Amino acid sequence: MKVLRHHVYEYQKGIRHLVLHTSSVNFEKEIVKLLEKKNVDYFIQRFSDQKINVFFGDRKCISVLKRIGQKNLSEFTDEEDFMLGIMLGYDTLKQCERYLKRKNTNLAAEAVA
């Protein structure tokens, strides 16, 4: 919860527009309570029986994630993965490299099939 509180602090100070926080499902109620108390928009995605991804931040960013849908991060298209990385504030050049690597790998796999 200490890391979550720090992420909330960074969001409220404008350092980040969107945060991804992974946690145990055991903390879900406590996380929701904190985010609602701080009036922060959020979107929770379960990816296993034990783990959740909590996205929180600017309402527009959360709206984009909700439109992408309730799928695991591993199921994101190359473009969705790229967009999420940029929204989370990851290094732009590294995201470009990641996108190109994923795209080339997927194109090669399609050519074999």
N, C-alpha and C positions, 0 to 999 in steps of 0.2 A: 504494500500500500504506500510505502514511502516513495517508491519510484513513480507510482501513479500520481501522487500529490505533486511531485516535481514536474511531471508532464503537464498537469493542470496549470501549475504556476507559469510554465513556459508558454502555454497557450494564452493565458490571460495577459501576459506581458507582450504578446504579439510576436514572439520568437518563432512560433509555429502556427500554421492555420489548420493543420490536421495532425492528429497523433494516432498511432497504432500501439496499443498496449495489450500484451498477451498475459492472461492470468488463469488461475484455477477457477473452475465453476463455483468453488466454495466461496469466492469473494464477490460473486456477481451482484448480490443484493447490496453489499456495502459499496461497491463501485457505482451502481445506479443511484444510490442515496447521495453519495458525494457529488456526482455530476449534476443531479437534479437540484441539489442544494446550491451549487455554484451556477446554476442556470446555463449549463453547457450541453449543446446538442450532441447526441451519441447514437451509435449503431452497434449492436452486439451481434457477433457471428460465432456460432458454436462450430468448432472444427473437430471435436472429439467428445467423448463422454466426460472428459476431465478438464478440457481447455476451452477457453473462449478468446476471441480477438475483440477488443473494444476499440472502436474507432470513435474519436471525439474531436470536436473543433467547430469550425465555421459551418453554419447551417447549409451554405451552398455546397461545400465539400461533402457533407453528410448526404445531401440530396443526390449528388452524383453517385456516391457509393450505393445508395439504395436502388438507383436505377440500373446499376450494373447487376445487382441481384444477390441473392443468398447462396452464393457458391463459394467453395473453398478457394483460398488464394492460389492453390496449385492448379485450379481449373480456369484461371484467368487466361484470356487470350494474350498474345504477345503485346497487343496494343493496350489492353486493360492493365496489364502488369506495368508497362511503361508509364501510363498515365498515373497510376497509383503511386509509383515511386516518385514521380515529379511532384504530385500533390503532397506527399509526405516530406518533401524537402530534401530528398536524396540528391547527391551530386549529379548534375545534369549530364556531364560527360560519361560518368560511370553508368548512368541509366541508358544512355545511347549505346554504349558498348554492350550492356546486358541485352537490350532489345535486339541488336544486330546478331548477337550470338544465338539468342533464342530463335530468332527468325530463320537464320541459316540452318540451325539444327532441325527445326520443324520442316523447312523446305526440303532438306536432304532426306528426312524420314518419309515425306510425301512422295518423293521421287522413287524411293525404294518400293513403296507399297503399290 
